[in-house]
């Protein structure tokens, strides 16, 4: 028996004093990461699996969670 499929999750936090800046950066990150990529001649799928927004310590927080397989 061997490994059938590798899968991991990556969570990124974007933190800013300004909501528009945090949202714009989170959108740019998503545009770059989300989708199918070829890395070292292997297909890698990176899909946004969850996202949320928050406010803490006078900072806007965008949370992006990706599934990578």
N, C-alpha and C positions, 0 to 999 in steps of 0.2 A: 504494500500500500504506500501511497505517497500523498503529496499535497495536491488537492484538486483545484483549489482556488485561493489566492491570497487576497485579503481584503483588510483595509484599515480605515480608521476615521481620523480626520484632521479638523481641529476646531481653531478658528482664528478670531481674535477680538480686535476690533477697530475702535479706538478710544480717542475722543476729541472734545474740546470745549464748545465746539460748534456742530449743531446737528447736521447742517447741510454738508459740511466737510466730512463728517463721519459716514454719512450715507453715500456721498460721491466716491469716497475711497473704497467702501465696501462693494459698491457697484463695479468699480474698475477691477477689483480683485476677482469678483465673480465672473466678469467678462473674460478674464485671462484663464482662470482655472477650470471653469465649468465646461465639460465636453470631453471629446475623445482626443487623445494625444498619442504620438509615436515617440517613445523614449527608448534609446538604444535598440531600435528595431523591434520593440515590443509595443503592443497596443495597451494603453492605460486609459481607463475610463474614470473621470473625476466628476462626480455629480453632487450638487448641493442637496443635502438631505434634511437640513433644518436651518432655520435662521430666526433671530429675535433681536429686539431692540430694548435697551434699558437706559436708566438714568441713575447714576450713583456718584456720590462725592462731587457733584456739580460737573459731571462728565457724561457725554452721550456714548453709549456702548452698542456697537453692532456686533452680533455674534453670528458667525457663519460656520456651519459644520458640513464637511464634505465626506462622502464615502469614496474611497479609492480602490479600484480593483482592476 
